[in-house]
Amino acid sequence: MKTLQPPGWAPAKGYSNGVAARGTQIFVGGQIGWNAQQQFDSDDFIAQCEQSLRNVLAVLHEAGAGAQHMVRMTWYILDRAEYSARLGELGSVYRTVMGRNFPAMSCVQVTALVEVRAKVEIEVTAVLPDGLD
């Protein structure tokens, strides 16, 4: 896997501008902040983000992959103001769950998610390098 950083660009903070990878592609469907029994343990935004990330990681592990294999991550959030106001907490939770693995990322504010209590939904694409699957 290779991080793509065009010459002269300021370094991305908390994500990569691009990633090149070769191998088995893994597509993780949108994960929300509920547990394995599809129940919410919290309505707090940060707690739901942490659970969503843990859910992503569980799916990656099922494919024999880990956070280091992520190449693309998309966040769908309900409240951009809360996201921005809590970036410090979110960064800490992200690093605790995902380590210092920063794929290409997008974050989009949406008006609603299918699950009424969900405050975040995260999709991931990962690539397991050839010879590791």
N, C-alpha and C positions, 0 to 999 in steps of 0.2 A: 504494500500500500504506500502511496506517495501523496503527501500533502501538496496542493497546488497553490503557490504563492507568487503571483506575477511580480516581476522586478519593479521596484519603486513604490509598491503598494504598502501602506501601513499594515502591520500585522493585525489579523482578525483577533478579537478578544472573546474567548469562550466558544469559538467555533472555527471552522476552516472555510476559506473561500471555495475550495474545491478539493476533491480527493480522486485519485486514479487507483484502481484496484483490478486484480484479475483473480478469478476463482469461482466458487459456487455462490450464487446470489441468494440471499435470505431476505424475504420481505415480511416484516412484522406489521400486522394490521394495527389500527389505532387502539392504543391501550389507554384506559382511563383509570382513575384513582380508586377502583374497588379491589377487593381482595380476591383470592382464588375461588371463593364461593359466590362471587358477583354481589358482594355486599360492601357498602361504604362504611369505613370505620371513622371517617371524619369528613366534615364539610369545609375544612380549612384548605385554602389553595395550596400552600406549601406541602401539607401532608398528602394531598391528592397527587401533587407532582412527584413526590418521593415514591408513592405506591405505583404510579404510572411507570416510572423509571424501573422500579423493581419488576414490574410485570414485563416490560420490554426485555430486561435482562434474563428473566425466566424463559421467555420464548427463544432468545438467542442461545441460551444454554441447551435447550432442547435440540438445537441444530448443531451442537458442538462448537458454538461460537461464543464470543464474549464481547464486552464493550469495545475492546481494541479492534474489532472487526467492523464496527459501524462506519459507513461511508456517507450516509444521508439521514437526517432527522428532521421531521416536521412537527411543530407544536401548533395545536389549535387551542386558543385560550378564549375565555369569555370576557375578560376584563384587562385591557392593556394597561390601565392605570395601576391596578394591583400588581400586575406582572412587573412593571417598571419600578414601583415602590419597594418591591420585595426581592429585587435582583440579588442582593447580597446573601439573603437566606437561601434563595434558589440556587445560587452558585455553590454554596456550601453543601447543600443536599445533593446536587448533581455530582460534585467531586467525590462525596462519600459513596454514592451508589455506582457511578460510572468511572471513577478515577479521573485521570487527566487525558481522556479520550474525547477529542472534539471533532466530530464529523462536520461536513457541510450542513448547515442548519438554516431553516426558515421558521418564522413564528408569525402566525396569522390570528388576528382577532376575528371571532365568528359571533353571530348573534345567538346561537344555541347549539347544543350538542344533543344527540339522540337521548342519552340518559339524562334525565332532568337534574339530578344532583351533581353530575360531572361538571368540573370547572376547567379541566384540561384533557386533551387527548393527544397522544404522541405516536407517530408512525416512524418506523426506522427501516432503512435498507442497510444490510451488512454484506460483506463479501468474505467468505472463508477461503484463504489462499489455496491454490491447487496443491494437492498432496496432503492436506490436513483434514479433508472431509471423510 
